Amino acid sequence: MAKKSGIDVILAGSTLEDWKRAFPCIEPPRNLHIIGRGFGDYLLEKLYRNAKMVVVPITFLSISNRFLEALFYGKPVITTSYAKYLHPELIHGTHVYISADNIVENALKLLKEEYMLKVLEQGAKEAYTKFFSTKRNVEAVKRLISSVLHTL
């Protein structure tokens, strides 16, 4: 993505050693910034605050912290079709952009669509508040406890 776009791309959660192991014959582009693992919340918040879009390629059926963080910070998210199975409540083109084929090409196209980025930004905020916020989780746990107590 960095090579094709010429824009600054930040790779968080991986190291230069990870890159060299995965791509031994390819030098990372100059506009790819690899920041490693284990960075603090302050840096994480700064990254999300300054991001125009977040690419979260979910590659298997599990919870993705980066996905939930991007929604929490209200950033447009492009992800893979696994998101449909993990979170069927999320609507493509409203809450997230689900790329069924080439996530890099779709991300580059999406970066040029300011209106769609704004729609996805609003959708991310709405999705987090409606489906994933702590308040919603507490309400769900209270309902679960109440229904269990009523069956006793």
Helices and strands as residue ranges (DSSP letters): H 2-5, E 9-12, H 16-22, E 32-36, H 41-50, E 54-56, H 65-72, E 77-80, H 82-86, E 97-99, H 103-111, H 114-127, I 128-132, H 134-151
